[in-house]
Amino acid sequence: MAPKIDSNYYDENPIQVVNEKKILPDAATFPHDENVEGVKVIDCLKKNQVCIDGDIFDLDAFKHPGGDSINIFGGNDVTIFYKMIHPRHSQGHHKKSMIKVGDISGYKCDYKFTSDFERELKAEVFKMVRPGKEFGTPGYLFRVAIYVSFFFACLGTWIFSGSSYWLAFVYGMSAASIGLNVQHDANHGAASRIGWVNDVLGLGANFIGGDKWIWMEKHWTHHAYTNHKDCDPDCLSGEPIAIFNNYPVGHPNRKWYHAFQAFYIIPVLSLYWLSTIVSLEVWDLQDGNATTVGMNFKNDFVSSRAPWAVLSRVLNIYIHIILPFQQHGFTLHALGHIVMFAGAGSLGLGLLFFLSHNFEGADRDPTEITRLTGEPVCWYRAQVETSSTYGGFISGALTGGLNFQVEHHLFPRMCSAWYPFIAPKVREICKKHGVNYTYYPWIWQNMISTLRFINSVGNDSVPSLVLPSKVKNE
């Protein structure tokens, strides 16, 4: 079982306050937890603590330069999160400003961050994107202004002039554009180097019916453990209606109807907005899939955001579901407007996220070699081989860079505006190191590959895949 911290430790070693600065007791050492399926659970962590490389740090005594969103992850092992968000930081950089309060003995991570591929990749990309320049460019901020202005114009028309079929479609697509182009970069901390700017733009998720904090819980966990069958919450996001993991025949998660999922997956995606707007997760801001794989978000920071999340959800339900009936009566037209808005927004978002890691040739088990040999795998290689890229600059401007999924997963805190410029160099370095980079010139090619993959998974016919990383763990 996972380790337990002596509940008397902080009673016997109280926190001292000197000149209004918290001085924590001498660092303690705790036994390492046993291996379990899912994200590493470290029970000795308090809700205001995080673990990085086996060291335990106190968040209350740390003022994060990028804003207070870091507190969402209090109570968790954030080793991978920290390294993927801060690729320029040298080994031990965080120790300069964070106060260590303990150790996890025998700590081990499934991923490593010291490969030749990673070093060359970062060296070459950082020649193009200099320190402090990786955030929103003038062109990106101009696009944000256009998307936000158009969204509020649609929202105002919906409220004050009344809904209609054409407005519902345009408004739904506008909502999707906020999800793709505004809140996504912002909630990655990439829209601006100023924390509060990211916080404000990140609330775009709430304006379109979702929730900023739940999104960060799930999406950052997905980025840390992409396609990890036990740790990536997105691997479970379709269940039980559809499966993305290739479960063996007889597995309880595999159902008879999954054999037909390639035919009904797109209609199911059209229900994404509806499933979000009625989700009860907003009451306590605990993402179900993220907590299922082992993440723990029961901390004071998350709890303090719950009332705001509930308020935004209530407003969304009124504006997008109740208001059309008030304007048009209980008619099929009012219902049709709601369905049109929800469907357009759902497909505008869902289809583009759906393509990213579910395609023929995607590595669906990036840590297989770790289970077989005990050796950690290169996190950067895993990001490339679990993701795909399609199109170019225009697709990037329309999708918030989601078409550059490989580049986005390699550098998740880099503004999407940079991805079309670094993509050629990324492909060059991948080829040099034998890393499998999947690129589709057109989105429809990616879509066909995705539907074929979904059909294969549903029918337990996914071909065996041997990637370079499975042979040579650089």
Summary of the structure (lengths in Angstrom):
residues: 474
radius of gyration: 22.6
end to end distance: 32.3
largest distance: 67.3
contacts: 1529
relative contact order: 0.13
helix: 53%
strand: 8%
